[in-house]
Amino acid sequence: MSRIGKKPIVVPDKVNVKIDQGQTLDITIEGPKGVLSKTFPNRITVLQEENSLIVKRSSDNKTDRALHGMVRSIVASMIEGVTEGFVKILEIVGVGYRVEQKGEGISLSVMYSHPVEYTPIEGVKLDVEGNSRIKVSGIDKQSVGQVAATIRSVRPPNVYTGKGVRYFNESVKLKPGKSARKVI
């Protein structure tokens, strides 16, 4: 049995769960922050008991074992998203590097010949704090992570200087330069 897959998922009182087990497993979760729905293969079943969800698999083959834990993790993240939401904070490090809010999107000045404009996907909100922090928030964990990764990929941290866009509290291990490598 999957250790993660066999854990029950606690459903808060303010969350409604709708499970449609047909050709595919369709789960819709509605909470105070919004509505999320996902489709999974019908090899996995989700049972609702009072204030918890239990994920079960149909057989013990490799594919079903892999899906078991994954479906449980995704459903738990969906419930967390509609109740609390997800937030990723990005930090811009470097002299002359900055970010500005442009409507719903942002404009990054990260030592290119032009500013880089980015508009988020639907369901994700970008907030700029000061001129060096970006707060990415939303109810879908995958979307928030994807938007944060895309913004970070505009100018990832330089391994020699540490300048660039990084996650908040991300530690960047700096390589020594040429002069540090010389041995006399």
N, C-alpha and C positions, 0 to 999 in steps of 0.2 A: 504494500500500500504506500502511496505517496504520503510523506509526512505532512506536506503542505495541503495536499488535496483532501485529506480526511478531516482537517480542522473545520468545524462549523463556522459560518459567517454570521455574525450578529447583525441583525437589521434594526436600526433605530426606529422609534415610533413614528417619526415624521417622514419616513421613507416608504414609498409604495413600490412593490416589486411585481411585475407581470411576466410570467413564464409561459411561452407558447412552444410546446414540444410537438413538432410535426415532422416534416422532411428534414428540417434543421431546428436547432435549439435557438429560439429568439428570446432574449431577455431585455426587458425595458425597465429602467429604474428611474423613478421620479422622486425628487427631493426638493428642499427649499431653494437650492441654487440652480436647478434646471432638470433636464431630462436627458438620459443617455440610453442608447440601445445598441446591442451587439448581437451578431449571429455567430453561432458555433456549430461544429458538426454534431449530428444527432447521436454520436457514439457516447456522449456524456449526458447524464441526466442531472437536473437540479431539482431537489425537493424542498418545498417550503413547509417548515414546521413552526408554528406560532411566530416567534420573533427571530428565527434563524433560517439559514439556507444550508443545505447539505448537498455536496457535489459527489456524484457516484459515476463510476465507469462501467461499461457493459461487459468488457472482458479484460484479460490480463496481458494482452499483447503489447508490444513496444509502443505503438502509436497511441493507444488508449492511455497507457501509463504517462506518456509525455503530455497528452492533452489534459489529464486529470488535474495536475498541479497548476498548469497554465490557466485553465478556465477558472479555477478557484481564485487565483491571484488577480485575474482581470475583473471578475465580479466584485471582489473585495475592494479593488481600486475604484470601480464605478460607484460603489456605495460611499466610499470616502470622498470621492469627487463631488457628488451631489449634496453632501452634507457640509464638508469643510472646504473643498477645492484644493488645487495644487498651485504652488508658487516656486519659481526658480528665479534667482537673482544673479544677474551678470554684472561684472565689474570691468570697467575699461581702465587699463593702466598704461601710462605713457605720456610724455610731454607733448601737448598739442592734440592728443586723442580726446574726442568728446562725442556726446550724443545729444540730439535735440528731438523733442516730440513734434511730429508733423501730423496733426489730425489723429487718426487711430494708429498710424505707423510711426516710424522713427527714421532719423537721418544720422548716419554714422560718419564722422570725420576721423579716419584712421590712417593718415598719411598716404592716401591714394591721390591721384590727380583730380579726383572728383568725390563728392560725398556719396555714400552708399545709402540708397533709400530702401526701406523694408516695410512691407505691409503684412500684418499677421493674417493667418488663416481664420476662418469663422470659428467663434467660440473661444478665442484666445485674446487676452487684453494685454497691451504693453503700456507700462507707466515708466516715465523717466524721473529719477530722483537725483537732483543736482545736475551735473553734466557728465557724470561718470558711472552711474548705476542704472541698470534696466531691470525692471520687475516684470517677469512674464507670469501671467496667472490665467487660470481657466479651470473647468471642471473635468476635462479629459486629460488624464495623465500622459498619454502618448502624444497628444497634440502639443501640450505644454513643453514636453521634453524635446520634441522635434523642432519647434520654433526656437527654443533656447540653443539647440545644437546648430541650427542654421545661422543664427546671429553670431555665434561663437566662431563659425567657420569663415566668416568674412575676414577676420584677422586673428588667427589663433595665437596664443602666447609664443613669443620668440624664445628659443631655448638658450640663447646667449644673453639677452637683455631682460627678458621677462615681460616686455611690452606686448600689448594686444588685448583681446577680449577673453576674459576667463570667468568661470563660475565663482560666485562669492565663496571665500575661504578655500579655493582650490590652491594647492601648493604646487608651484612650478619649480622643478629642480633645474637649476642653471648649470650649463656646461662651462668648463673653464675655457678661456680664450686661448689664442696662439701663444701669448707670452707666458701663460701659466704652465704650458706644456714643456717649455724649454728647460732642459737640465744642463747646468754648466759644469 
